[in-house]
Amino acid sequence: MELYAGIDLHARNSYFAVVDSAGVKVLLKKSSNESRAVFSVLEPYKERLKGVAVESTFNWYWLVDGLMDAGFKVHLANPSAFQKYSGLKHADDKSDAVWLADMLRLGILPKGFIYPREDRSIRDLLRKRMHLVKLRTSLINSLQNILARNGSTHLGASKIKQLTRDNISPLLDWNEDLAMSGRVSKDSIDHLTGQIKTIEKFIEDKVLLKQEYLCLKTIPGVGVILSLTIMLETGPIDRFAKVGNYASYCRKVPVCWSSDGKKKGDPNKKNGNKYLAWAFSEAAELARRFDDTIRAYYNRKAGKTNFMIAHSALAHKLARAAYYIMRDQVPFEKEKLFA
């Protein structure tokens, strides 16, 4: 009889459930997250297992890779696409694992994309760069607030980030405490800038844009790093059936539940890829700086609504354009987008 397995994966341990084609539980067992222990649990059932469902948690890499190397057919479950707890009075790791196995058995398991392992490490390095950029931005904002509170001249981010010139100390040297705060902030910003540049050089020396992604650089303001981010976060473009699927994955589709004309909330705001959401937000900001037509569109939209809606609309347009650029391997044509 065919068998189906579900694994409820946690940081230090996992719960295993194996059910047969009738839904009868064959195995329920908890195990530590050690490769040898994990594989020993499933090995006796390997010949009859039709598949293993693993929930897409923060640490799925090692488990999915190991199971695939051992010859198991693995399915990565997308937890945001299914609901289990509604109406239940009790739920635990055991029921979670059984639920995964049952969905796989019934053919209703919402599946996530198993990103190719050969590209994961460089993608994660780009994510680390993004993390450092956000840290630097928070430090810049904090320093600008210090200057504003104490009546100093407003300094733009570009002047604060300058490595060859200290624009901060002369503005705060009248107060010892403020001078120390400014110096510490500037040193931290400079250090992060150096680390960001180190990562960028390493990535540019190691990774080249694949042929189908080369035309991303024709989008105004989009350079090598942003193109690589979009390429590595997107993966194979043919996994998205339609442009709407891709725009939704990039978190550029409005979220709203309504009933009888009344808003009932905006759930699932975190569905999709937050890194692509950031990338196209950056692309929108840069594109309107570097292109007059795009800036004119943004200004018209902002005049009718507000700047946040205008920015989101522009990011949405660029995400849709990027889909066709990657799918058809064609350059960016602003006339088609902003006619």
N, C-alpha and C positions, 0 to 999 in steps of 0.2 A: 504493500500500500504506500502511496506517495505521502511524503512528510513535508512540513513547512516549519521554518524556525523564525522566531522573533527574538531580538536582543535589545533589552532596555539598558543602554550604556550610560554609565556615570563616570565620575573622575577616578575612583579607586576600585570600583567593582561593577559587575554587570549581572543582569538577571536573564536567564535563558528560558525560552518556552519552545517546545516542539509539539506540534499537533498533526493529526493525520487528516486525510481528505474529508472525513466526516466531522472534524472539529474536536475529536477526542484528544485530550491532553496526554501526550506520551512522555514528556519530560518537563519538569519545572525545577530549576536549579540556579543558585547564586554562585558566582565565581569571582575571584580576584582578577584584576586586569593585567594578567601576565599571559603572554602569547601561548606558552606551553599549556597553561591551565585552560585558556579559552578553547584552544583547538582540541584538547582532550575531551571536552564536554560534547562537542559536535561530531567528533571522529566516528563513533559507533553508528551514526545515522547518515554518514556521508553519501553512501550509495543510493539511498532512497530520498534524500533531500532535494526537492525541486527548487528551493531557494532559501536565502537567509535575509530577513529584513532587519536593517540596522537604522535606528533613528539618527537623523542628521544633527548631532550635538557638536559642541566645540572641539571635541577630541576624536572624531571618527576616523581620521587618516590611518592611524596604525592598525585599527581593527579591520577596516575594509580592505586595506592593502594586504594584510596578512591572510585574511580569509580567501581573497582572490588568488593569492600565490599558492595557497593550499588546495586550490581546485574547487572551492565553493562558488556557487552562483549568488552574487550579493546584490541586493536592492537597497538603495539609500532612501529611507522614508522622509518625506517632507512634512515635518510636524505642523507647519502653519496651514496645511491644506486639509487637515482632518480634525474633527472634534470627537472627543471620547467621554468627557466628564459630565456633559449635560444630562441631568436626571439621575446620576449615580449617587448613592450614599457612601460608597466605599471604593477607593481605588488605591493601588499600591504598585510597587515595581513588578510584582507577579502579573497583575492584571494588565499592566502596560505591555509587557512582553507577549502575553497571550493575544492581546489586541493587535499587535503588529503581525504576529503569525497568522491570525484569522483574516486580516485584511489581505495579506499576501495569498492566502488560500482561496479567498473569494474573488481575487482579481480586482480589488478596489483600492489597492495600496497606492497613495499618491507618491510618486517617485521623484527624488531629487537627482541632480546631475552629479555623477562621480567625476570630478575634475581630474584630468590626466596628471598623474603623479610627477612626471618629468618637468612640469611647468609650475607646480605648486610652490616650490621654494622661492623662485624668483618673484612670483606673484605676492607671496607673503612679505618679501623684502620691500616691494613697492608699497605694501600696506604699512609697513614700519615707517617708510618715508612719510606717508600721509599722516601717521600718528605724530611724528616729530614736527611736521608742518603745523598741525593743530596746536601742539604744545607751544610752538614759537608764536603763533597768532595770539594765544591766550596771554603770553608774556608781553607781547607788544600792546595789546589792549589794556593790560594792567598798567604798563608804563605810561601810556597815553592818558589814562585816568589820573595817575599821580601828577602829571604835568598840568592837566586841566584843573585839578583841585587847587593847585598852588599858583594859579594865574600865569603859568608859563605859556610860551607860544606853542600852538598845536604843531606836532610833527607827524608827517605821514609815515606810513610803514616803511616805505622805501628808504627814507632818510635814517630811520631807526636801525634798519638792517645793514647799513653801510659798514663794511669791515675796515675800510681805509681811513675812516674819519669818525671821531667820537662827537656826535651832535648832542649828547645828553648832558654830560658833565657841566658845560658852561651854563646850562639852564637851572641847575640845582646846586651849584657850588656855594650859594649863599646860606645853605643850611646843611650842617654836618649829617644829620639823620637822613634827610632827603637825598643827599649826595650818595650816601652808602646804598640806599634803596635803588637809586638809578644805576649805580655802578654794578651792583649784583644783577639787576635785570638785564643790563646791556651785555655783561659777560655771558649770561645764560643764553641770551638771544644769539650772540656771536658763536657760541659753542654749538648750538643747534643748527645754525646756518652752515657751519663747517661739516657737521655730520650729514646734513641733507645733501650737500654738494658731493660728499664722498660716496654716498649711496647712488646718487645720480650718475656719477662717472663710472662706478662699478657696473651699473645696469646697462648704460650705453655701450660700454666696452664688451659686455657679455651677450646681450640680446639684440637681435635685429627684428624689425617689423616683418612679419610674414607678408607674402605677396598680396593676399586678400585684404590686408589692413593698411597697406602703404598709403592709400588715398585718404586716410583719416587726417593726414598732415595737411591736406588741402583746405580743411576747415580753418577759417581765420582765427589766429591766436592759439591753435592747437599745435604743440610741438612734439618732440620725441617722447618725453616722459608721459604726457597726457595721452598720447596715442598708444603707448605701451600699456598704460593703465587700462584703457578701454579694451585693448586687444586681450590682455591677460584676464581681465574680469569677465569679459564676454565669453571667451572660449569659442568653440565652433558656432558660427552664426546660424548654421542650418538647424540647430536645436530649437530655434524659435520659428514657429510655423508662420506667424504674421508679424507685421511691424507693431501692432498693438500689444502683442505678447512681450516683445522686447521693451517697448516703452513702459509697460507695467513692471517688468523686471527691474528697470532702471528707476523705479519709484517716481515716474513722471506722469502718472495717471491719477486724477483726483479720486479720493476715497470718501464714500459717504453712504450710509444706510438711511433710508427714509420710508415712512409709511403714512398714507393719507396726507401727503404734502408736508409732513413734519420730519425733521431730522431726528434719527434714532441713534446717532453716534457715527464715528468714523474709525471703525476697527481695521485691523490688518494694515495699519500705516507702515509697519516694519516689514511687510512682505517684500521680497525682492532683494536687490543687492545694494547695500548702503554705499559701497565704494564707487559703483557706477553712478549712483545718485550724486555723490560728491563730484565725480569727474565731469558730468554734464553740467553741473552747477558752475564749476570752474570754467568749463568751455563757454558757457553763456556769458559769463563776466568778461572773459578775454575777447570773445568774438565781437561784442558790442564796442569794445575799446579800439579794435583794429579794423573794423569795417563800417563804412558810412551807411550802407543799406541796412545792415543789421541794427546799427544804433538808431536809425530812423524808425524801424519797426518797434524797437523797444520803447522809444520815446512816445510813439503814438499809443502803444498799449498802456504805458504808465499814465499818460494823460487821461485815458478813459477809466482806468481802474486805480491801481497804485503800483509802486515799484516792485513789491514782492510778487504780485500776480504777473506783472510783465516779465520778471526774471524767470518765474516758473514756466510761463508760456514759451519763452525763448529756449529754455533748457529742454522742454518737451519737443520742440521743433528740431533741435539739434540731435536729440536722441533718435528721432524718427529718420532724420537724414543719415545719421551714422549707420543705421540698420541697412539702408539701401546701398550706402557706400561699401560696406563690408560684404553684403550679399552679392552685389553686381560688379564689385571692383571698379567703380566709377569715381571720378573726382567730385568734389562738392560743387554744386551749382546753386548759387543763392537766388538766381532768377526763378527757379522752380519752387523755392521755399518761401520767398517773400514777394511774389508777383502781385 
